[in-house]
Structures are given as structure tokens and as C-alpha cells.
Amino acid sequence: MPRYFFHVVDGHNIIDNEGTEFPNLRHARAEAIRLAGAILRDEGDTFWDGTEWHMNVTDVAGQSVLRLRFSADDQGIAPDEDHETTAPA
């Protein structure tokens, strides 16, 4: 079964040295989406400065087979979430 490695580059390199076996690239793609979603959910507040980060999925030979790219910008239009707002009466 092929082994795939999920590396994250977001200003820091998080290298997957172990990898995970999947039956095919389709399953590795689903895992990349799941993993990226978990990262966005858990670390999402840190990505709002416009800096691009990506996940590079490689095969056992180190060849890139998938790449997911993300960036997020806070446009400053929404009210500051740290301050309470009151609803109009």
C-alpha cells in the first residue's frame, strides 16, 4: 500500500517523517482535506494575516503529488469580535 507524507508550511515547516498508508491517491486526497480542515478549525485565528500556508503531500520518493494552499485576510469591515456589541432596542 502506498505511503503518503503530509507536510505543512506556514512560516514554520512541519515535516511528516512517518507518513500514512492509503490504498490510493483518492484516499490520500480525502485525508489531506480532513487534516487541513482540522488545522483551520484548531489554528484558524492565526491565519488571518494574509500569509499563505500550504500542505504538500508527497509520496515515499519525496515527489509532490498534491498541494493545498490557504490564506485568509481580515478586511477590517466586521466589528471587532473582542468587544461586546449591543443589539438595537
C-alpha positions as CSV (number, residue, x, y, z in Angstrom):
1,M,0.0,0.0,0.0
2,P,1.4,3.4,-0.9
3,R,2.6,5.7,1.9
4,Y,1.9,9.5,1.7
5,F,3.5,12.3,3.8
6,F,1.6,15.4,4.8
7,H,3.9,18.4,5.2
8,V,2.7,21.8,6.4
9,V,4.5,25.0,5.6
10,D,3.1,28.1,7.3
11,G,6.2,30.1,8.2
12,H,7.4,27.0,10.0
13,N,7.9,23.7,8.4
14,I,6.0,20.8,9.9
15,I,7.5,17.7,8.3
16,D,5.7,14.4,8.4
17,N,8.5,11.9,8.7
18,E,6.3,8.9,9.3
19,G,3.6,9.2,6.6
20,T,0.4,7.2,6.4
21,E,-0.5,4.3,4.2
22,F,-3.6,4.7,1.9
23,P,-4.9,2.4,-0.8
24,N,-4.6,5.1,-3.4
25,L,-4.3,8.8,-4.1
26,R,-8.0,9.4,-3.8
27,H,-7.9,8.3,-0.1
28,A,-4.8,10.5,0.5
29,R,-6.6,13.4,-1.0
30,A,-9.6,12.9,1.4
31,E,-7.1,12.8,4.3
32,A,-5.4,16.0,3.1
33,I,-8.8,17.7,3.1
34,R,-9.7,16.3,6.5
35,L,-6.3,17.3,8.0
36,A,-6.4,20.8,6.5
37,G,-9.9,21.3,7.9
38,A,-8.7,20.3,11.4
39,I,-5.8,22.7,11.2
40,L,-8.1,25.5,10.1
41,R,-10.6,24.7,12.9
42,D,-7.9,24.4,15.6
43,E,-5.5,27.1,14.5
44,G,-7.7,29.3,12.3
45,D,-7.3,32.5,14.3
46,T,-3.6,32.6,13.5
47,F,-4.1,32.6,9.7
48,W,-6.0,35.9,9.3
49,D,-2.9,38.0,8.5
50,G,-2.9,37.1,4.8
51,T,0.1,34.8,4.9
52,E,-0.3,31.8,2.7
53,W,0.3,28.4,4.1
54,H,0.1,25.1,2.3
55,M,0.1,21.4,2.7
56,N,2.3,19.5,0.4
57,V,1.6,15.8,0.1
58,T,4.4,13.7,-1.1
59,D,5.0,10.0,-2.0
60,V,7.7,7.8,-0.5
61,A,10.2,9.1,-3.0
62,G,9.6,12.7,-1.9
63,Q,7.8,13.7,-5.1
64,S,4.9,16.1,-4.5
65,V,1.5,14.5,-5.5
66,L,-0.9,17.1,-4.0
67,R,-0.7,20.6,-2.8
68,L,-3.4,22.5,-0.9
69,R,-3.0,26.3,-0.5
70,F,-4.7,28.6,2.0
71,S,-4.7,32.2,3.1
72,A,-7.1,34.4,4.9
73,D,-7.4,38.2,5.2
74,D,-9.3,40.1,7.8
75,Q,-10.6,43.1,5.8
76,G,-11.4,45.1,8.9
77,I,-15.0,45.5,7.9
78,A,-16.7,43.4,10.6
79,P,-16.9,44.8,14.2
80,D,-14.1,43.9,16.5
81,E,-15.0,40.5,17.9
82,D,-13.2,41.2,21.2
83,H,-15.7,44.0,22.1
84,E,-19.2,43.3,23.1
85,T,-21.9,44.8,20.9
86,T,-25.4,45.5,21.9
87,A,-28.4,44.9,19.8
88,P,-30.5,47.9,18.9
89,A,-33.5,48.4,21.1
